Amino acid sequence: QTSGDVDEASRLYEDAIDLEPMHQTNLANCALFMWRVRGDTDRAAALFKAATFDDGSDGGSAEERRAKASALSLYALFIHAQWQSVGGHGVDGHDAQAVAVERLHARAIRADATHAVALARYADFARNTRRDAMLAAALFERALKLAPDDPTILASFAELLCERSELARAATCFVRGLKVAPGHRRLSRGYERLLQENTT
């Protein structure tokens, strides 16, 4: 895939699925490839559905639970993107698609409550779609306990804190993130904007 041979990458992904048809990680990775690289949303949807099949259990090994959480979280992003592409908003969270997306995020966290990226994706949904700042903050805080130096999570949380006028906490997140990732664009721009808007 990194060499730019999309057809060969497609073949390898499909071969991997043929060998292990129920392997969640392979299914989810292939779905992600079909969606973001090939633009084949129908195939991506079928693969995501297979990867996130609900067998009624969130058990299994830690690795299996993590794979399930990753697949569910990615599927939530996919459904959300498809819904937004046709003009969906669901700001109040009651739109049918918004409910479906939230259920996928919640299932991801049930599968693995220690999956920092899944927590952060759910937090982004709570912040940007549900407009539930309290839920978003709680989810971001949980994510950062698990991944305290993740620059993307720090940037998202800092932006939320700015929206809530918690500027000192926001600055702390921006500074911490920039120490880890000095060239991170969102962190740099967000911190500069915070400083500019609060310079007397």
QUIVEN-V134831 format. One record per backbone hydrogen bond with DSSP energy under -1.0 kcal/mol. NH is the residue of the N-H (numbers start at 1). CO is the residue of the C=O. E is the energy in kcal/mol with one decimal. If there is no record, write none. Layout:
BEGIN
NH/CO/E
NH/CO/E
END
This chain:
BEGIN
4/1/-1.4
6/4/-1.5
9/5/-2.2
10/6/-2.6
11/7/-2.2
12/8/-2.4
13/9/-2.5
14/10/-2.6
15/11/-2.5
16/12/-2.2
17/13/-1.8
18/14/-2.3
19/15/-1.9
20/16/-1.9
23/20/-1.9
27/23/-2.5
28/24/-2.8
29/25/-2.7
30/26/-2.4
31/27/-2.4
32/28/-2.5
33/29/-2.2
34/30/-2.8
35/31/-2.3
36/32/-2.9
37/33/-2.3
38/33/-1.9
40/34/-2.7
41/39/-1.3
44/40/-2.3
45/41/-2.6
46/42/-2.0
47/43/-2.3
48/44/-2.8
49/45/-2.4
50/46/-1.9
51/47/-2.5
52/48/-1.7
65/61/-2.6
66/62/-2.2
67/63/-2.3
68/64/-2.2
69/65/-2.4
70/66/-2.5
71/67/-2.4
72/68/-2.6
73/69/-2.4
74/70/-2.4
75/71/-2.3
76/72/-2.2
77/73/-1.7
78/74/-2.3
79/75/-2.9
80/76/-2.3
81/77/-2.4
82/78/-2.4
83/79/-2.4
84/80/-2.5
85/81/-1.8
87/84/-2.0
88/83/-2.2
93/90/-2.0
99/95/-2.5
100/96/-2.1
101/97/-2.6
102/98/-2.5
103/99/-2.2
104/100/-1.8
105/101/-2.2
106/102/-2.7
107/103/-2.5
108/104/-2.2
109/105/-1.9
110/106/-2.2
111/107/-2.3
112/108/-1.9
115/112/-1.5
116/114/-1.2
119/115/-2.3
120/116/-2.4
121/117/-2.5
122/118/-2.2
123/119/-2.3
124/120/-2.4
125/121/-2.0
126/122/-2.7
127/123/-2.6
128/124/-3.0
129/125/-2.4
130/125/-2.0
132/126/-3.0
136/132/-2.4
137/133/-2.6
138/134/-2.2
139/135/-2.4
140/136/-2.8
141/137/-2.5
142/138/-1.9
143/139/-2.4
144/140/-2.6
145/141/-1.4
146/142/-1.1
147/143/-2.3
150/147/-1.7
154/150/-2.5
155/151/-2.3
156/152/-2.3
157/153/-2.6
158/154/-2.6
159/155/-2.2
160/156/-2.0
161/157/-2.6
162/158/-2.1
163/159/-2.0
164/160/-1.6
165/162/-1.6
166/161/-3.1
167/165/-1.2
170/166/-2.1
171/167/-2.7
172/168/-1.9
173/169/-2.0
174/170/-2.6
175/171/-2.8
176/172/-2.5
177/173/-2.6
178/174/-2.4
179/175/-1.6
180/176/-1.3
181/177/-2.9
184/181/-2.0
188/184/-2.6
189/185/-2.8
190/186/-2.5
191/187/-2.5
192/188/-2.4
193/189/-2.5
194/190/-2.3
195/191/-2.4
196/192/-2.7
197/193/-2.5
199/196/-1.1
END
